[in-house]
């Protein structure tokens, strides 16, 4: 929510152009920039450093990078019932 509010204010828009994907893209750029600042710009060094990412706190939530280079993060499926966001019942999946 904070990211979305700041984005709208900064760019003078009423909604995010790509929904929640904006936060994921922002996190990817910021994580890469921080990794390059910390480990240099050698591709193998950056890859090695990225694979050591644990509990990175970004705009889209907390993520870690596994040894395959994939983001590990917790997702919870939810639905709106009577105007209230609730976790999706396991029987509904």
URQUIPE-V667821 format. One record per residue. N is the residue number from 1. RES is the residue in one letter. OMEGA is omega in degrees with one decimal (none if undefined). BURIAL is 1 if it has 16 or more other C-alpha atoms within 10 Angstrom, else 0. D_LAST is the distance of its C-alpha to the last C-alpha in whole Angstrom. Layout:
# URQUIPE-V667821
n=N res=RES omega=OMEGA burial=BURIAL d_last=D_LAST
n=N res=RES omega=OMEGA burial=BURIAL d_last=D_LAST
This chain:
# URQUIPE-V667821
n=1 res=X omega=-180.0 burial=0 d_last=26
n=2 res=X omega=179.2 burial=0 d_last=30
n=3 res=X omega=-178.1 burial=1 d_last=30
n=4 res=X omega=179.6 burial=1 d_last=29
n=5 res=X omega=-179.8 burial=0 d_last=32
n=6 res=X omega=178.0 burial=0 d_last=34
n=7 res=X omega=-179.0 burial=1 d_last=33
n=8 res=X omega=-179.4 burial=0 d_last=34
n=9 res=X omega=-177.1 burial=0 d_last=37
n=10 res=X omega=-175.7 burial=0 d_last=38
n=11 res=X omega=177.4 burial=0 d_last=38
n=12 res=X omega=179.5 burial=0 d_last=38
n=13 res=X omega=-179.5 burial=0 d_last=35
n=14 res=X omega=-179.6 burial=0 d_last=33
n=15 res=X omega=177.0 burial=0 d_last=30
n=16 res=X omega=-175.8 burial=1 d_last=28
n=17 res=X omega=-178.4 burial=0 d_last=29
n=18 res=X omega=177.5 burial=0 d_last=26
n=19 res=X omega=-176.5 burial=0 d_last=24
n=20 res=X omega=179.0 burial=0 d_last=22
n=21 res=X omega=178.0 burial=0 d_last=23
n=22 res=X omega=-179.0 burial=1 d_last=27
n=23 res=X omega=177.8 burial=1 d_last=26
n=24 res=X omega=178.8 burial=0 d_last=25
n=25 res=X omega=178.0 burial=0 d_last=28
n=26 res=X omega=179.8 burial=0 d_last=30
n=27 res=X omega=179.4 burial=1 d_last=29
n=28 res=X omega=179.2 burial=0 d_last=29
n=29 res=X omega=-178.5 burial=0 d_last=33
n=30 res=X omega=178.7 burial=0 d_last=34
n=31 res=X omega=178.6 burial=1 d_last=32
n=32 res=X omega=179.2 burial=1 d_last=34
n=33 res=X omega=178.9 burial=0 d_last=37
n=34 res=X omega=179.7 burial=0 d_last=37
n=35 res=X omega=178.6 burial=1 d_last=37
n=36 res=X omega=177.4 burial=1 d_last=40
n=37 res=X omega=-176.7 burial=0 d_last=42
n=38 res=X omega=-169.3 burial=0 d_last=41
n=39 res=X omega=-177.6 burial=1 d_last=42
n=40 res=X omega=-174.8 burial=0 d_last=44
n=41 res=X omega=173.9 burial=0 d_last=43
n=42 res=X omega=-173.6 burial=0 d_last=43
n=43 res=X omega=-178.7 burial=0 d_last=40
n=44 res=X omega=178.6 burial=0 d_last=40
n=45 res=X omega=178.7 burial=0 d_last=40
n=46 res=X omega=179.0 burial=1 d_last=38
n=47 res=X omega=179.7 burial=1 d_last=35
n=48 res=X omega=179.6 burial=0 d_last=36
n=49 res=X omega=178.9 burial=1 d_last=36
n=50 res=X omega=-178.8 burial=1 d_last=33
n=51 res=X omega=177.3 burial=1 d_last=31
n=52 res=X omega=-178.9 burial=0 d_last=33
n=53 res=X omega=177.7 burial=1 d_last=31
n=54 res=X omega=175.0 burial=0 d_last=29
n=55 res=X omega=174.5 burial=0 d_last=27
n=56 res=X omega=-178.4 burial=0 d_last=29
n=57 res=X omega=-178.2 burial=0 d_last=28
n=58 res=X omega=-179.3 burial=1 d_last=28
n=59 res=X omega=-177.9 burial=1 d_last=27
n=60 res=X omega=-178.6 burial=1 d_last=23
n=61 res=X omega=-178.2 burial=0 d_last=23
n=62 res=X omega=178.7 burial=0 d_last=24
n=63 res=X omega=172.6 burial=1 d_last=24
n=64 res=X omega=177.4 burial=1 d_last=25
n=65 res=X omega=-179.6 burial=1 d_last=26
n=66 res=X omega=-175.9 burial=0 d_last=26
n=67 res=X omega=173.4 burial=0 d_last=29
n=68 res=X omega=-179.4 burial=0 d_last=27
n=69 res=X omega=179.5 burial=0 d_last=27
n=70 res=X omega=176.3 burial=0 d_last=24
n=71 res=X omega=172.8 burial=0 d_last=23
n=72 res=X omega=178.9 burial=0 d_last=21
n=73 res=X omega=179.9 burial=0 d_last=19
n=74 res=X omega=173.3 burial=0 d_last=16
n=75 res=X omega=176.4 burial=0 d_last=14
n=76 res=X omega=178.0 burial=0 d_last=12
n=77 res=X omega=-179.4 burial=0 d_last=9
n=78 res=X omega=175.6 burial=0 d_last=11
n=79 res=X omega=178.1 burial=0 d_last=11
n=80 res=X omega=177.2 burial=0 d_last=15
n=81 res=X omega=179.2 burial=0 d_last=16
n=82 res=X omega=177.3 burial=0 d_last=19
n=83 res=X omega=-179.1 burial=0 d_last=20
n=84 res=X omega=177.5 burial=0 d_last=19
n=85 res=X omega=-178.5 burial=0 d_last=16
n=86 res=X omega=175.9 burial=0 d_last=14
n=87 res=X omega=178.3 burial=0 d_last=11
n=88 res=X omega=178.4 burial=0 d_last=8
n=89 res=X omega=-178.8 burial=0 d_last=7
n=90 res=X omega=179.2 burial=0 d_last=6
n=91 res=X omega=-177.8 burial=0 d_last=6
n=92 res=X omega=-177.0 burial=0 d_last=4
n=93 res=X omega=none burial=0 d_last=0
